[in-house]
Amino acid sequence: MSTKESRFPKAFIRFGSYPLILGATALLLFYGLAAGWPYFPTVPLTVAAALACVALLERRLPFHAAWGRDHRDSICDTIHAVVNLIVLLAVHGVIAALAPLWSAGTWWPEQWPLWAQALAVGAVLDLSLYSVHWLSHRVGWLWRFHAIHHSSERLYWLNGERRHPMHAGMMAAPGLLAVVLMGAPALAVGAWLGLLAVHLAFQHSNLDYRVGPLRFVIGAAEVHRWHHKREYEDAQVNYGEFWMVWDHLFGTFRLPKHKLGANEVGLKETHFPMGYGAQLVHPFRSDPAAADAPAGDYGLARAAFLRETGLAISRMAAGDLPAAWRAHELGHIVSQPYLGLHLRSHAAMLGLAWRTRDYPEVLAQVVRLALAPVGHALGRTPPQNVGTGRFGVMEHGSWPSELDPITFQRR
């Protein structure tokens, strides 16, 4: 085989993969849905096929060979992708189901073909994504959500969905609300979100592809990779999810001429959690530094929580309801710095309230289960609060005399 022939496939992948795969995705989504194809399974199957193509092409022409190796992140990223893609694809169904409940606006160009309406959705939605993305690099509690996306030590096709589902919702909600209130049909919104999912896989891929002059218009990987620089001060560039127009308008567009190194992405923090569950609760810790707290602190709290929960069960079986409630309160106090334990504590108290038919307390515990994640996100979880309906939601308490403040053992 000649040198020219051997180079042809790589050149074809480098310059043809993005326009061909994204173009085929747009064709199937926009024209297929307009022709009456059902949203399910048209969109899920089309998106899945496109993502599979990106994953396979990465192996043929990687940007960095090192990024093709597992970094203890594959399982976590797969779960992120499955969860977020299901949510993304479900938005169409939610909007379609809720549409009859409100009177949509009349400002939408409903006479346009579906492809044009989908592009209009993309224009509005992208401003929302850019704005919240920009804010997420400047507002502390938002960054605690967004840091999950930046924590990967490599870039590859799954990174596009390495996002906390709540933060993904925060980024998209203003734009989705705007287009829905303007009267955009669910089909146009769903079609654009399907195309966006494929674009995000390309944007974060380890595929050495090029888009030529379009790199100044579209957030392709060669532009977006610089947003993942390990040095935080260098990562304040190229926020655009699909279009780069907002980066140009607000002066955040950068495109260095040299190649980004394989070890130049990620976070400076060396102990960022790499498990899916740990990443979900990371933003809700009352102390931003809690992720780096000594393992012993959590271990002591968990042991004390389990001890008090077991004690509450035994006291309840013996008919000593006040002692059962007090055990739950003590377990709640030691669990508060850790969202997972905190939620389990309220769930345990909810169970006791339900079994004893204490319906005001049932309502109080349901409210606390809903408010606990918000309190952790805002850093407003009051210390030593016993967490029952007999005390105010934000009331600070004093350390209980029954517990040793260092070992959490009963005195």
N, C-alpha and C positions, 0 to 999 in steps of 0.2 A: 504494500500500500504506500502511495506517495505521501510526502509530508503535507502537501496541500489537502489530500483526501483525509488524512488523519486529523487535521486541524478543523475541518469543516464542521463535524458534529459539535465541538466545543464552542465554535463561533456561533453556530445556530442556536445553541442553548443560551449563550451569553446575551445575544441580542434579540432572540425570538421568543424566549420563554415567557416573559411578562406580557407582551402584547398578544401572543397567541392564547395563553391560558386565561388571562383576564378577559380578553375579547370573546373567547368561547363561552366563558361564564356569563358575561353580559348578554350575549346572544340568547343563550338558553333561558336565562332568567327574564329578561325584558320581553323578548318576543314570544317565548314559550308561555309565560303567564298571561300575556296579552291575548294569546290565541286560545286561552281557556284551559291550559294545563293546570291541574290542582297544585296548590302551594305545597302541600305534602303529598307525595314525596319529592316533587320537582326540585325544590330549593335544597333540602338536606342532601339529596343524592348528588346534585350538581356541585355543591360546596365541598362535600366529602371527596369527590373525584378530583377536584382542583387541588385540594390540600394534599392529597396523595401524590399528585404530580410534582408539587413543590418539594415534598419530602424526598421523593426519588431522585429528582434532579440535583438536590443538594449533594447527594453521594457521588454524582457524576462530575460535578464541577463546584467543589466547595470554595468558599471565600477564604476560610482558614481550616486546615485539616484538623487542628486541635478542637475546633468547635463541633466537630462531628462525633467526638467521644463524650460519653456520659459524664456529667459533672455532679452526680448525686441529685439530679434534678428531673430526670425523665418521668418518673412516676408522678411526682408532684405536678409537673407541667401538663401531663396527660389529663390528670384530674381537673386542673384549671381549665383546660381546653374543652373537655366534655361538658363541664358545668356551664361555662360561659357561652359556648356555642348553642347549647340547649336554650338558655335564657334568650340569647340573641334571636334565634329562630322562632321562639315563642312570642316575641313582641308582636308579630303579625297577628297571631291568634288573639292576643289580649286586646289589641286595638280593634280588631274586627268584632269581638264579643261586646266591647264596651261602646262601640260607635252608636248603637241604637239608644243608649242612655243619655246622650247629649245631642245638642243641635250644633253640628260642626259649622265653622265659618264658611263664608262664601268667597273668600279671597283666593281660593286655590284655583289654578288653571286646569280644571278638570277636563277641558276639551283637548288638552295636549295628549299625545301618545304616551303610553306607559313609560317608555324609556326616558322621555323628557321630564315627566313628573318625578321619576326616580332620581334623576340628576338634580332636580330642584330640591328634593328632600335632602340629598347629599350636601348641597350648598348650605342649607340652613343648619343641618346637623353638624357639619364640620366646624362651624363657628362655635357651637356649644362645646364640642370636644376640645377645640383649641383653648377656649377660655378657661374651662375647668382644669385642663391639663396645665396651663400656665399658672393658675392659682395653686395647683397642687405642689408646685415647686417653691411656693412662697408662704403658704399657710401651714403651720406645724401639724395640726391634726389631719389635714388632707394628705400631707407628705407621708404620714405614717401608713396610710392606705396605699399610696402610690409607690412607696419604696419597694413594695413587693415586686412590682413590675421591673424595677431597676436592679433587683438583687441577683439576677442571673449572671453567672460568670462567663456566659457565652451567649451568642445570638444564633438562633435557628428557628425553623418554621413554627414551632409550638410557642415561642415567646410572645407572639402577638396576642395570645389569650392568657398569658401569665398576669392576671389582674385579680384583685379582690373583687368579687361580684358586686359588692356595695359601691365600690369606687367606679366600676364600669357603669353602674346605674346613675351615679352622680354626674358623670361626664356626659352621658347621653340624655338625661332627663329634660334639661331645659330645651334642647333642640327638638326632642320628640314631642314635648308638650306644645311647642310653638307650631310645628307642622300639623299636628292633630287639630289644634284649635283653628288653624287656617283652613282646615277641611281636606287635608291630604288623605287619600284612601289607604287602607291598610296594606293593599297589594303593592303600592308604590314604596311604602316604608319598608315592607318586608323584602322586596327585591333589592333595594339599596343596601340593606343590612347584610344580605347574603353576599353581594359583591364586595362589601367592605371587609367581611371576614376573610375572603380570599386575598384581598389586597394586604391586610395586616400580616398574613402568613408570608407574603413576599417581602413586606417591609422589614420584618425581623429575621428573614431567612439567612442561612449560611450559604446561599447560592450566589455565585460570582456573576451576576447578571448586570446589564446596563440598559438604561432607557434614553441615552443620548440627551439632547436639549430638554427633554421632558423632566429631567431631574430638577429643573428650576420651577416646575409646575406641580409635580406629583411627589408625594413623600415616599420615594423608593428607598431601598435599603442603603444605597450608596450615600444618601442624604441623612436618613434617620439614624444610622449607626452612630453618628457623632453625638446624638442625644443621649446615648448610653455610656458616655465616658465615665470612668471611675471617679475622676475628680469632679466633685459636685459643681464647682464654679464653671467648669468647662461644658457641663451638660445642659446649660440653660439656653439651648438652641434647638431649632427644627422641631417644634411642638406639633406641627400639622399631622393629622391622622391620615388624610387622603390628599387634600390640596395643600400647597405651600403658600397660597395667596396671603393668608393671615400672617405668616412669618415674614413675608416681604413687607406687608403693610406696617407691622409693628416692630420691625427691625431685629427679629430673632433668627433670621436665616443665615446659616454659615455652611460653607462647603470647602474645607481644607483640601489641598492638592495631594497631600501624602496619604498613605494607606493606614487605616486604623489597625493597631496591633492586637493580636489575639488576647493579650493579658490586660488590655486597656478598658475593658467594660466591667460593670458590676458596681458594688458599693465598697467604700473604705472599711465599713464594719466587717469584722472577721467572724462574728458569731451570729449572723442573721439566720433565723430558722429556715430550714429547707424542707420541712414536712408540710403537707397541705393544711392539716388541722392547725399546726402552730402558726402558719401564715395567716389563716383566717382570724385567729384571736390576737395576732400581733398588734393591730391598730387600737384595740380596745383596752390595752393595759393602762391602768391609771397612771403609772409612771413610765414615760417614754423610754427610760433606761431599764425597764423591767425585763426586757428580752435578754439582757446580759446579766441578770441577777444570778447569784450563786445557786447552783442546782439544789443545794441543801435547804435554802429558804423555801422553795416550792415543795420539796420533799417533806419538810416538817409540817407545812400548812396542809398538805394533802393527807398526811397521816393523821393529823389532828381532826381534820374534817371527817374522814372516814370513821374515826373513833366516836366522834360526837353523833354522827348519823346512826351508827349502830346502837349507841346508847339511847338515842331517841326512840328507835324501834322497840327496844326492850322495855323502856319505860311506858311506851304506849300500850304494849301487850300486857303490862302489869296494871294498867288503868291509872297510872300517875301522869295525867295530862300536863300539869305545869312543868314537871321535870322533863317531859318529852319536848315541850316547846323551848325550854331553856337550853337543852342540848343542841337543838337546831340553831338557836340564836348564837351560841358559842361557836358552832361550826361555821356559821355565816361570817362571823367577825374575822376568823383566821383565813377565810376563803376570798375575802373581798379584793385583794390585790391581783387576783388571777381570774380572768373572765370565765374560763371554763368551769372552775370550782364555784365561782360566784353564781353562775346560772344553775349549776347542779344544786346549790344550797337553796335557792328559791324554788326549784322544782320539788325538792324534798319537803319544804314547808307547804307548798301547794298540795302535795299528796296528803299530808297530815290534816290540813284544813278541810280537804274534801272528805276524808274518812270520818272526821268528827262533825261534818255538816256545818262548819263555821263559814257560811257563805260570804260574809263581809271580808273575812281573811282570804278566801279563795280569790275574790276580786282584787284585793290588795296584792296578792302574790302574782296574779296575771299581769297587773300593771307594772310590778317591779321586774318581772321577766322581760317586759318590753323596754323598760327604761334602763336596765343595767348596761346593755351595750352602748347606749347613747352616753350614759354617764362616764363609762370608760373612755370613749372616744374624745369626750370633752375634758377629761381629767377632773370631773366633778363628783367622783364617788366619795362620800363622806366617810372618814375613818371611824372604825368601831361602831358603825350603825348596825343595830341588831336585825334590821330587815323585815320586821313584822308590822302588821297594820296598826299596832299600838303606839308606833312612833312615827314622826314625820319622815317623809321620803328623804329629805336632805339633812336630817338632824344628825349632828356629830355626837358621838358617845364617848364615854370614858372606858378605859381598858377594864374588862371584868376582873373582879378579884379572884374568881375561880381559876383563872389561867395564868401560868407563868408567861410573861411577855417574850421570853427568849426561846424557851423550848416548846411552848404551847401545851405543856402538860398540865393536867389538873392538880391543883394544890391540895 
